[in-house]
Amino acid sequence: MAEYHLTAVVLGPKSGSDREYSFTMDRDPETIPADEVVEAFMNHLDETDDLPDANSYELNSAVRSKDQDVVMCLGTLYFSNERMPFASMISW
């Protein structure tokens, strides 16, 4: 089974800058819906304890670029006592 290496850059309001994450998935990100690529990333954040659980987010938009290998998304991350909007670009 193939393994795909992805990089996600997340911009949030608290840090004032971006943060980069590397993760893998066993499905070709080119062939699945954009929201499933985001879901794989959120699962990674859950596994690394950067998110309270894999469902601690709300996805408002996920769009795949037709010209580049990238998914762009907007949403909200939910932590125990706060909500944080985020923007992310996930590339492979």
Secondary structure by P-SEA (a helix, b strand, c coil): cbbbbbbbbbbcccccbbbbbbbccccccccccaaaaaaaaaaaaaaaccccccccccccbbbbbcccccccbbbbbbcccccccbbbbbcc
